[in-house]
Amino acid sequence: KVATQMRDPTPSPPPGWDELTPREQEILRLIATGASNREIANTLYISEKTVKNHVTHILSRLNVRDRTQAAILANSMLGNFSDN
């Protein structure tokens, strides 16, 4: 594994990233910018309740306690995956 990482310096996505739906990935990116549920809902033209449901799934799949941890994880790892 170390040899593979040395050959391919591109980091892996965070654990659980592949389990997120494209919409959840989009919401996680917005969480990382500091957007509130209401701001996310307005940006994506969905209800605030739908955002809350997505956030619950994101936290569970990434195995984090709260949106702050999710934002920290996203900011530290997703810069290289922002186009995925």
ZIFENZI-V449946 format. One record per helix or strand. SS is the DSSP state (H for helix, E for strand). FROM is the first residue (numbers start at 1). LEN is the number of residues. If there is no record, write none. Layout:
# ZIFENZI-V449946
ss:from:len
SS:FROM:LEN
SS:FROM:LEN
This chain:
# ZIFENZI-V449946
ss:from:len
H:2:6
H:17:3
H:22:11
H:37:8
H:48:15
H:67:15
